Amino acid sequence: MANINTTSIHNKLTSTQTHDRLYCAAANSYANMMFNPLAGSPDDRKSMYSQPQNNVYKTGDKTSPISVILVSSGSRGNKLLFRYPFQRVAECPSSLTAKQRSPYVLNTSGDGLEDQDGDSREQSPLTDEQLVAGFSDIILATILATKSDMCGKKFELKIDNVRFVGHPTLLQHPPIIQVSKTDPSPKREMPTMILFNVVFALRANADPSVISCMHNLSRRIAIALQHEERRCQYLTREAKLMLAVQDEITTMTETDGSPQSPFRQILPKCKLARDLKEAYDSLCTTGVVRLHINNWLEVSFCLPHKIHRIGGNYIPPEALERSLKAIRPYHALLLLESEKALLSQLPLDCSPAMVRLIKTCSAVKNLQQLAQDADLALLQIFQIAAHLVYWGKAIIIYPLCENNVYMLSPHANISLYSPLAEQFAQQFPGHDLPSMLAKFSLPVSLAEFRNPLEAPAQEAQLIQMVVWMLQRRLLIQLHTYVCLLVPPSEDEPGLRDEDPPLAARVGGRSLSTPSALSFGSPTSSDDMTLTSPSMDNSSAELLPGGDSPLNKRMTETLLASLSEHERQVILNIPAAQNPEDLRMFARLLHYFRGHHHLEEIMYNENMRRSQLKTLFDKFRSVLVVTNHEDPIISIFQSPME
Amino acid sequence: MGMDNRIECIFFSEFHPTLGPKITYQLESGFISNEESKQKLLPIMSTLLEELNATGACTLPIDDSNTIHLKLIQLRKDPPIVQEYDVPVFTLCKDHFIKSQWDLTTQQILPYIDGFRHIQKISAEADVELNLVRIAVQNLLYYGVVTLVSIFQYSNVYCTTPKVQSLMDDKSIQEECLSYVTKQGQKRASLRDVFQLYCGLSPGTTVRDLCSRYSQQLQRVDERRLIQFGLMKSLIRRLQKYPVKVIRDERSRPPRLYTGCHSYDEICCKTGRF
């Protein structure tokens, strides 16, 4: 048993007697959370950071960057070219030059709070601005402009409450100008930039996936800048502009004495500065970044944590990717925006396949039908669908049909005053969201809403409402899962516990349908078009009808994976006397592990729902049936716990 | 950088790359600028690096009067807020704790944490103020000592989650489950019975219904511990009811509790029904 780590925060709790000391004990966020007694919904948690204070800037959440910084290192030393948001220049710069400051000493005047453990005099946590404002330009330039051997790799540095992440990139030296011996003119010294680093400052406790996403963006921008530098020395030109403005401002402040931020002046003159500012702003708001470096190269990026938010939580990107790899042809794609809106957002040079897909997409069509209607390969459909899902433009659902059973999502916001309720009332006048949601408190199938006495328009509206609720992740769909569990034998209690369940034994019979491997370059796989899912088991070989010896042997082989006791029990069931039923049971045996739902079995085996339900009923003494959501697509309705 | 990653480099001495506290000793005594003591910096750094990577802790005397103590702390996620209708339950065996290591409040409430008493009840019975109990339990939650479940009533409705299948796949969860839910003094329950019981939980079925339907399976199973285990491991989840006042006329006040933000449990707790 590991030692229980009693931190100093903990010790503070023991020694306090009054409430007052308790409340200002720890700067740790969770103690601060105790203030809000009605923080039922996770959305309230965001507001806890923004306590009433005089500062203009609110603290953002953990997925937003605090600042974006561009530094370079070259023949003129390490320079901070640009940073955003601007540092508020509080102190008079003349006082700065008066002190003899070593560049390595931390600027402690910027820190409002001392250490995390001490009793803070200030009760509010540091705003984002203060966190990075404590670092002066010179310090940032020194620590962020690395040496050349750190280039081309992820750069991450944590100082107190700030984490810097970037991707330092080496610039190739421009070709050396050959000076001929006859040329008497002296060689002009061109100030060269050796490397640069686009750095994002985050809160130190940001999630590792957020950090790696930011690093990804830094790397993308760096690649674009490196390319433009090689092509037309774009970066050097911009850097010269930035430094020129900085020098200008410093000389101006020395003469005038009025402090100004040089970066504010840089913005209108420098396209790169504006791009970086735009990247920062987009990251803090929508999470979608689209830059045009030098009006030529496009850098696009999305932060899944901002896009895929449900309640107060976000879906971790790894979970998203895992889900996307597991989608099947019987799933459907549900667009989260209207077709027109989505098409208008696409760039001019987007692939026509995507346009075709968006136009033919529908909530009732599964991906295979979509492939046929849009005349695209299934693998392509998978890739485009995964791409749309990643960018938060669509989600994966099971196609809408009468037999679907829906229930309220555990994370649905059912508050009377939520913005969703308002939107719903606007979209569907005369109906209110809470009443509609109440109908889905217990699982209900769409067929139950059907009322032949009502006008058909009512039913169409109901479908629209269901689609609306699915888009806003208010509903989850329940599926039936079956597991084979044979009653234990009474006369051999010792063996009972050692029998591993069927799930462990019947392994490896994967259904080889193509899946969206990685949303990126298309692979040149040959099995692009599918008319029916290929399966590497023998079910297709079973001949229909007749009690031929071939069929009997097949059944026996299939049942061979069971233990003797299990086989006996199954054969003793009255329904097993019917060879058809037994054959069907044996054929479907490998689905009874609890991982394949009814609709999947229907799709793969081309069977009707009634057939399957009857079979389950006949063999109910050895099967355990349960209903829950599909774990593959439930990620889109509720984030991982 | 988590506990598993090796420390790649130590930058400056003020900026500590790991999760430990900032070293301020050097600043105060002018360690770095002093030429002689600067020579000691390299062996100090290398010792730090080796020891922290090896054991996760390091005690190092720098000079005659100063010693550094460093320890790598595991960063955990912020714990959720603990409400008065939540029920804490120990995830590990209670006897493994050395009570004296905990603060006074926690020591006082520890005997009342049994997985069935909710926070409000613990506060009343242990005679500790409600907010103190909440903070203490939140602290225990942070360290993974307890986890939160909901109040148990026979009228509760639960339903299965996809994770219930892990009971079939994962042998360790099976073992843990069967030993946890078996009634005291009885032969071990069978996996089939327990799995059937969990799958019998569905929206619309109360625990009382389950007991009457599956009485044969419940002969060797304690249904309260069954539910408790299911909630702890997220094999099942509780369906909460939220009353919402929809019909509104001008005369009536806007609803305070019936807004859809407060569950039945919460309302009952707040209005003193529990």
Contacts between the chains, C-beta under 8 A, distances in Angstrom:
chain1	res1	chain2	res2	distance
A	1	B	92	7.4
A	1	B	96	4.7
A	4	B	97	7.3
A	4	B	98	7.7
A	4	B	101	5.6
A	4	B	102	7.6
A	4	B	143	6.4
A	4	B	145	7.5
A	5	B	73	6.8
A	5	B	74	7.9
A	5	B	143	7.2
A	6	B	101	6.2
A	6	B	102	7.5
A	6	B	103	8.0
A	7	B	73	7.2
A	10	B	103	6.5
A	10	B	139	6.5
A	11	B	103	7.6
A	13	B	103	5.7
A	13	B	105	7.1
A	13	B	135	6.6
A	13	B	136	7.5
A	13	B	139	7.0
A	14	B	103	3.4
A	14	B	104	5.8
A	14	B	105	7.3
A	19	B	131	7.5
A	22	B	132	8.0
A	22	B	135	7.3
A	29	B	78	5.9
A	30	B	78	5.0
A	30	B	79	5.8
A	30	B	138	6.4
A	30	B	142	7.2
A	31	B	135	7.2
A	33	B	78	7.8
A	33	B	81	5.4
A	34	B	81	7.0
A	34	B	131	6.7
A	34	B	134	6.8
A	34	B	135	6.3
A	34	B	138	7.8
A	36	B	81	7.7
A	38	B	261	7.3
A	39	B	81	5.8
A	40	B	261	4.7
A	40	B	262	6.4
A	40	B	266	7.4
A	41	B	261	6.1
A	102	B	33	7.8
A	104	B	12	6.3
A	104	B	14	7.2
A	104	B	32	7.6
A	105	B	27	7.5
A	106	B	14	6.3
A	115	B	21	6.7
A	115	B	22	7.3
A	143	B	11	7.5
A	143	B	15	7.7
A	156	B	1	7.5
A	157	B	11	6.9
A	157	B	15	7.3
A	157	B	17	7.2
A	158	B	1	7.5
A	158	B	17	6.4
A	159	B	15	4.9
A	160	B	22	6.7
A	205	B	75	7.1
A	208	B	2	7.6
A	407	B	203	6.6
A	410	B	237	6.4
A	414	B	242	5.7
A	414	B	244	6.9
A	414	B	260	4.2
A	415	B	259	5.6
A	415	B	260	4.4
A	415	B	261	5.0
A	416	B	244	5.7
A	416	B	245	7.3
A	416	B	246	7.8
A	416	B	255	7.0
A	416	B	258	8.0
A	416	B	259	4.6
A	416	B	260	5.1
A	417	B	259	6.5
A	418	B	260	7.9
A	432	B	246	6.5
A	434	B	244	4.5
A	434	B	246	5.9
A	434	B	260	6.0
A	435	B	246	5.9
A	438	B	244	7.3
A	441	B	203	7.8
A	441	B	239	7.9
A	441	B	241	7.9
A	442	B	203	4.7
A	442	B	204	5.3
A	443	B	202	8.0
A	443	B	203	5.6
A	443	B	204	7.9
A	481	B	165	7.1
A	483	B	165	7.3
A	483	B	168	5.8
A	483	B	195	7.1
A	483	B	199	7.8
A	485	B	168	7.8
A	485	B	191	7.4
A	485	B	192	4.7
A	485	B	195	6.1
A	485	B	196	7.5
A	486	B	192	7.6
A	487	B	192	6.2
A	488	B	190	5.5
A	488	B	192	6.4
A	496	B	190	7.1
A	497	B	188	7.9
A	500	B	171	7.5
A	501	B	168	5.1
A	501	B	169	7.9
A	501	B	191	7.2
A	503	B	165	7.8
A	503	B	168	4.8
A	503	B	169	5.2
A	504	B	169	7.0
A	504	B	171	7.8
A	593	B	165	7.8
A	593	B	168	7.2
A	594	B	164	8.0
A	594	B	165	4.0
A	594	B	168	5.6
A	594	B	169	7.9
A	595	B	165	6.4
A	624	B	192	7.6
A	624	B	195	5.8
A	624	B	196	5.5
A	624	B	199	5.1
A	625	B	199	6.7
A	626	B	160	5.1
A	626	B	164	6.6
A	626	B	198	7.6
A	626	B	199	3.7
A	626	B	202	7.5
A	627	B	159	7.7
A	627	B	160	7.2
A	627	B	202	6.2
A	628	B	159	7.0
A	628	B	160	4.8
A	628	B	161	5.7
A	628	B	162	5.3
A	628	B	164	6.9
A	629	B	161	7.7
A	629	B	162	6.3
A	630	B	162	7.4
A	631	B	162	3.8
A	634	B	162	6.6
A	641	B	234	6.0
